[in-house]
Amino acid sequence: MEILIFLCCLVLILLIFLISKHLNARKHRNLPPSPPSLPILGHLHLIKTAPHRALQALSKKYGPILYLHFGCVPVLLVSSPSAAEECFSKNDIIFANRPESIANKILGYNYTTIGFSPYGDHWRNLRRLTTIQVFSSASLQHSASTRGEETRFLVRKLFQGSDSRAWKKVNLNDLFFELVYNVVMVMVAGKRGSVMNDVFGPSKMLDICDYIPLLRWLGYNGMERKMVNLQKRRDVFLQSLIDEGRKQIADSSSVQGKKTFVQALLSMQQAEPEYYTDEILKGLILPMFTAGTHTTTLTMEWAMSLLLNHPNELAKVQEEINSSVTPGKLLDDSDLQKLPYLRCVINETLRLYPVGPLLVPHSSSKDCSVGGFNIPAGTTLLVNAWAIQRDSKLWEEPGAFKPERFKGFEGGYDGFKFVPFGIGRRACPGSGMAMRLMGLALGTFIQCFEWEREGHNLVDLDEFTGITLSKAKPLQTLYRPRSSMTSLLSQL
């Protein structure tokens, strides 16, 4: 009986899919090119592994603007700077929304967080508040001491665990994540915390149950249950930060100098308790852990992997630091502007290995046109940043690691050929902080230690493509203190 019900539902969904597809095609003529699709699955069968690479192959065959169906979800795939510019200039407001999904509802506090909320007054208020409190120039300047202190903390930890003459192995993925996580914890709550890598990893905005709703009804792979359980763990942690912040405010003697992010949010809650509920506060804190920790970690890991495979470029960074930083002094935030080649290395890493290769999905709020094609309302927009940043028409030797290509463009290229942090009004607000932290951490580790590959082979650059573009094998490498830095490191 259950099998019969399942088959009936399957036939019904197939009929609905075919009818809606036919009606949509009649209503919206002049759609972008679209490869042949399958019933129910649409084009999902073409995206098996490494979606950014599979979608790049489709774009090469059918063009830089494609109209796809992932199950029942219509998708606009853009793989050229001109098309991306049209989406985020002429149609910026139209594409300022996020697609609705199970994850956005459950993990995004019912679409109320800055990452998941619809474009409108609420989102604008969250964006303004986050920018002022965390990512403004003044806030970045104030948090420089936190970034410096946490970087020195890990440098001291590495030095104390090393031998001045022998090479020692270290997992840089773990080390970088510890650094970024502690920086966020100190900014948010004023203290370091136990690293929670498994709780704040990046989450899918769309998954198979969004594409094929029947699978949600069947409880496919327990996805929804896993999301609910994950959200409970996150919520308990975030609520504990808020409760602790309340205690700190109650004991006014413990609140000195600039407030932590939690304390600042609680002050606003006191002024507007109806709007700034605990749930809204937790939704403001959450992206600090989910959006910035793993992405920054992975970029630094890719950068060190590339430098280890290109020792001449690593030597150039070290020489730049030696000639720019006062002898007997550790690199700090104020030195970063004197290190343009280091910034070129970071930008070239972001070009080759953008952590979000397809950027964060957008959704069209009404009908519009892109590249002369009609795009229906409710279409999910995917921008293949990985494909754009490796396009041979835009970049000379696009697969090669050549930091010099950013010389004179250390801040990145204007326009839409280099978009690792997204584009438009919903671009990543934390890009400035990420660049400063990556520059400080990479520069300090290169200043203080010598680095070597483990073994004679090049570092494996194979990718593992999940939500983010990470290394298939975490980077384990060898290090030892530089002889010229031993005296300074021993005083930390």
N, C-alpha and C positions, 0 to 999 in steps of 0.2 A: 504493500500500500504506500509506504513512504517513497519507494522508488517511482511509483506512478505519479505521486504528487510532485516529486522533483522533476520528472520528465515534462509534466504539464507546465510547470513554472518555467522550465527551460524553453519550451516551445513558445509560451506567452511572451517571454522576454525577447526571443528572437523575432517574433512578429512585431512587437513594439519597436525594436531596434530598426527593422527594415522599413516600417511605416514612417517612423520619425526621420530616418535618413532620407527617404524619398521626399517627404514634405519639406525638410530642411533644404534639400537640393533645389526644389522648385521655388522656395521662398528666397533663398540666397543664391542667386546666380553669380557667375564670375568669381567663384571661390578660387583660392590658390591651388596649384597642382597638388595631386594626392596619389600616392602609390596604390596599387590594388590592395584591398583589405579583405578580412575574413568576417563572417557574421559573428556577433557578440564580441570577439576579441578586437575587431578593428585592425589596428596596425601593431598591436602588442607583440605579435609573433615575430616582428622584425627587430624587436629590442630585447635581445636575450641577455647578453652581457655587455659591459662597458657602454652604457646608453649614449654617452657623448661621442664615442667613436661610431656606433651604429647610426646615430642620427646624422653625423658628418657624412657618412657614406651615402645616405639617402639624399642629403642636400646636394652632394656632388652629382648625383644622377638626375634629380628632378628640379633642382634650383634652390636658391637661398631662402625662399619663402614657401613653406609647405603647410598644407592643411591635413592634419592627421586625426584619427580617432583612437584613443586609448580606451578600449571598451566603449562605454557610452559617453565618454568625456571628449568633446572636441578640442583639438590642440593646434595652435599656431606655432610652428617652429621657424625661428629666425636665425640665420647663420651668416649674415653680412652686416658690416657697419652701417651701411645706408638704410637697410631695413630696420635695424635696431634704433637708429636715430629717428626714423619716422614713428616708431612705436613710442619712443620716450621724449619726443619733442611735440610734434603735432597732436599725438594721441596720449600724452603723458597722464592726464587726469583719467581718461577712459581706462587705461591699463594700471591704475593706481591701486586696484583691489587685489586681494588674494583669493584663490579658489576655495570654495567651501569643501571641507573634507572631515573625515572622522578624526584624524589627528589634530587638525586645527581646533575642532570643538572640544575634544577631551584634554589635550595637552596645552591648549591656548586659553584656558579658563573661559570657555564658551565664546571664543572670538573677541576677547577683550584685551589681549596683550598687544604690544607695539608691532610685533611681527605678524600677527594673525588677524587683527581687527580690520574691518572694512575702512576704506578711505572716507574720512569725514571729520567732524569736530572732535570726536573722542580721540581718533588717531593723531590728529594734529596736536592736541594737547599733550598726549604721551610723548610725541616726537620732540616737542618744544621742551618739555620738562627734562627728558633724558639728555638732550643736547646741553641744556644749561647746567644741569647737575653733574654731568660726567664728561661730556665730549666737547665742551666749549674750549677755546684757547686758554682761558683762565683756569678752568678745571684741569685741563691736561698739564698745565704748568704746575699746579698744586700737587697733582698726583705723581709728578716726576720723582719725588722723594720716595714714594712707595715702590715705584718700578726699580729705582736704583737700589733700595734696601733689599728687596727680594732677590734681585740679581746677585748682589754681593753675598747674600745668604747662601745661594746655591754654589757660587764660586768657592766660598769658604768650605762648604761641604765637599766639593770635588777635591779641593786641595788637601783637606785633612784625610781623605780616603786614598790619597795617591802616594807614590814613591817618586822622589825627585829624579831618579835615574831610570826606573822601569816603566814600561807602558802598562796602562791599566784599562780594562774594558768597561764601557758604560753604555747603557741604553738611553740614547738621546731622546727618544719619544717620551719615555717616562720622565726624564729630567725636565724637558721643555713643558710638559703638561703640569708638572708640579709647580714650576715657576709661574705659568699663566694663571693657574687655579689660585695660587696664594696671592697674586696681585689682585685678582678679582675679590677674593675673600676679604683682604685688608681694606680695599676700597668700599666694599659693601657693608662689612660688619666690624672692621677695625681689628681683625685678628686672622691668623692663619687657621686652617681647618684640616680635617682628615680628607684626603683627596677622594672624590666620589666620581671616578671616571665612568662607572657603569650607569650612573643616574643622570648625568648631564651630557651624555653623548648626543650628537645631532639626531633629530627625528625626521622621519618622512613627512612631508606636507600632503602627499598623495600616495596611496598604495593600491594594491590590486583590488581591495574591497571597495574603494571609491570608483574604480573603473568598471567593476562588475558587481553591482549591489547585491546580487543573489548570493555571492560568497559571504557577505556580511551576515545575511539572514541565516546562512548555514554555519556561521561561526568559524569560518575558514582559518585554520592554523592558530586559533585562539588570539588573533591579532587585536581585536577590540579589548578583550580581557587583559592582555598584556599591557596595552596602553593605559587602561584604568589603573592597574596595579603600579605602573611606573609613575603615573600622575600622583597617586597616593603617597609614594615615597618622596617625590619632589615636594609635594605640598607640606608634608610633615617637616621637612628640612627648612623650607622657606618660612613656615610659620614660626619655627624655633628662632630664626634670625630676627623676625619681627618682635617676638615676645622678649627676646634678650635686649633688643633696642629700646623697648618700653622701660625695662628695668634700668637701663643706663640713663635714660632721660629722667626717670623718677629720682635716681641718685645723681643729681645735677653735678656733684663734685667729680664724677667720672667722665663727664662730657667736656673736653677741653679742646680749644682750637676749632678747626673746621669739622663739621659734622660728617659722620659716615653717610653713605647713601640711604641706609635704613633710617637713620635719625632724621635726615632731611625729609624723607617721605612721611614719617610719623608727625613731623611738624605740620606738614600740609594736611594730614588727616585730622589733626586737631582743629584746623581752620575750616575744613570742609568735610566733615565725617560722612555725610550722605554720599558724596562722590568718591572720595578716597577710602573705600572699604578695604579690609585686609586682602580681599581677593584681587582688587585692582593693584594694591601694593605688591603682592606676590607676583602678579603679572608683569610689573615693572622690573622687579629684581631678576626674574627668571631668565630673560635674554642675556643678562650679564654672564651667566654660566653656560647657556646653551649655544649662543650665537658666536661667542668670541674665544672660548677656551680651546676647543678642538681645532678650529680653523687656524688660529695663530700657531698652535703647536705643530700642526701638519706642515704649514708653510716653512717654519724654521727647520723642520726635519728634512724637507725637500731641499732647502737651501744648503744645508750642511752636506747632504748626499751629493749634490752637484759640485760643491767646492772640493770635496774629497776626491771626486773623479776628475777634477781639473785643478791640480796643485798649483799651477801657475797663477790662476785667478785667486786661489786662497792666499798665495804669497803676496799678491797685489793688495788684497784687503789688509793683511797684516802690516805691510809696509806703509799703507795709508794711515793706519792707526798709529804706528810708531812715529811718523813724521808730524801728526796732527795733535796728538795728546801729550800734554806736559809730562816729561819723564818723572817717574816716581809717583804717578797719579793714575788711579783707575778711571777709565772712560766713564763719563756721565752724560745725562740727557743733553746738556748744553754743547757737548762735543759733536753731536750727530750731524749738525749742519756743515761741519768741516769734513765729513766723510761721504762725498758724493758717489764714490765707486761702490761702497758698501750698499748704498741705496739702489744703485744700478743692479747689483747682485740680487737684492730682494725683489725688485721689479721684474727682472728676467725670470726669477723663480715663479713669481705670480703669473707671468705670461705662459710659461711652459706647463705649470701645474697649478692652475687655479683651483682652489680647494672646492669651490662650488662650480663645477664645469658647466652646468646648465643654469646657473644663477638660481635665485629663488623664484618659483612660479608666480606669475601675475594672472589677472583675470579681467576680461573686458566687461565694463558695466553697461555698454550699449553698442549698437552696430557702429562700425567704422570702416575705414579703408586703409590698407597698407600695401605699398608697391603697386597701386592700381587695382588690387583685389578687394573684394568685399569680405569683411570679417564679422560674423554674427556676434551678438551679445552673449556673454556667458562662455566665451572661448578662453581656454587656458593658454597663456603665452609662455613659451620656453625660448630663452636666448642661449644659443650654444656658444658661450664665451670661449670654451676650449677650441672650437673649430675656428672662430674668428681670429684668435690669438696665435693660431698655427697656420693661417692661410698664406700660401706661397705668393699670392698676388699682393699681399700686404706686408709681408716680412721676408727679408732675405735670409735664406737658410733657416726656415722656421723651426726646424727640429733641433737646431744647434744651440748650445748654451753660450751666448755672447753678450755678457753684461754691457759691453761698450755700446751696444745699439741704443741704450738709454742715456748715453752721455749727452748732457744738455737737456735731457727730459727726465731728470731724476725724480720728479714728482709724478711721472707717468705721462703718456701722450694725451693731448686734448682730443676730443672727438670720441669715436666709438670703436676704435680698433684695439683698445686696451681697457677692459672693463672687469677686472677681477673682483671689485667690491660692489658690482651692480651699477645701475644707472637710473636716472629719473628721481622722482621725489621719494621713492622708497629704497634708494641706495643705502648701503650699510652706513649708519651714523658713526660707527666705531673705527672707521678706516684709519683716522689720524692716530688714535691710541695704538692700534695694532702695528702700524708702521714704526712708531716710536719704540714700542716694547721689543719688536723684532730686531730693530737696529741696535738697541742697547744690549740685548741679550747676546746676539750673534757677535757683535763687536767686542763685548767684554770677554766672552769665551775664547775668541780668537786672539785677543790681546794677552790673555793670561796663560793659555795652554797651547801646546803643540798637538796636532791631530793627525792621525794616520788611519788608513783603512785596515780592517781586520783581514789579514791574508793578502795575497798578491792580486786577486781579482778586483775588478771595479765594483763599486757599490751597486747592488741590484736596484734598478729603477722601475721594476714591474709595479703596476698599479693594482690596487684593490678598489673597485668602484662600488661604493654603497651610496649613502647619502652624500658623502664627501669623497674627494679624490685623495686617497691615502696610499702609503706604500704597502705593497703586499707583505713585505718583511720589515718590521720596525728596525730603525737604524741602530746598529750596535757598532761602536767604533772604539779606537784606542786613543788615549790621551796621556799627557804628562805635563807638569808645570814647565813653563819656559824658564830657563836658568836666569834670565834677566828680571823675571818677575817674582822669584822665590822669596826674596826679602820682603817685598810689599805684601805678598799673599800671606806670609807668616804673621803679619801684624793685623790681619782682618779679624 
